[in-house]
Amino acid sequence: MYGKRIEGAWLVFDHWRNNRLNISLFITITLMNTIAIFLLIVASLLAVLTFSHIKKAHKISTQAVQLQKKLLIALCAQ
């Protein structure tokens, strides 16, 4: 593609060359995307559960609750 041929290297986004599908690269891409989506769902679920537990907390001061929410939002942004 860039005038150089790299033999034996994994160019993951180069799974379709010369109208032929490279099955191993396609499986790798599919597997990595599946893992990433699964981890995003787990992280979102844990964030929602944490928000709900912070909201239900009775023995924590309002200042501590606000701090916990800010920290969780910062963590979710990362």
N, C-alpha and C positions, 0 to 999 in steps of 0.2 A: 504494500500500500504506500509506503514511503520510499520506495526504491531500494529497500534492503529486505532480504529474506532472512527471517530468524527461524532456524530449524530447532525443534525440540522445546520451544518456549510456548507457554500457555497464554495465548491472546484470547481472553474469555469472550470479548465482544466480537471476535472474528469467527463466530460459529457458523456463518453462512458464506462460503467462498466457492466461486465458480459454480453457482447454482446447486451446491451440494451441502447438506446439513451435516455438521460434525456432531454426532450424537453425544459423545462424552462431554463436550463443552456445553451443549444445550442442557444436559442433565445437571451439570455443575451450576449453571445459571439458575435453573429452576429450583434446585435444592437450596441455594443460598438465598434466593428470594423468599422461599417458603419459610426458612429459618428466620429471616428478618421480619417477615409479617407476623410470625408466631411470637417473636420477642416483643414486637410493638404491641400486640394484643395483651400479652402478659403484663407489660409495663403499664399500659393504660388501665387494666383491671386493678392492679395494685395501687395505682394512684387514686382511682375512684374509691376503693375500699379505705384507703388512708384518709381521704377527705371526709368520708362519712364517719369514720371513727373520731376524727378531730372534732367534727360537728357535734357528735353525741357526748363528748367528754364533759363531765360535770365537775371533776375535782381539779381542773386546771384553770388558772386565771385567764381572763380574756386577753391579756397581753401575751401570755404564753401561747394561746390558741392562734393569735394573729401571727406570732413569730413562726409557729409550726407551719401555718398556711403559706407564708412567704417563702420559707425554706423548701416546702414541697413544690411550689410553683417554679422556683429557681431550678430545682432538680428536674422537673418535667421539661423545662425549657432546654436542658442539656440533652 
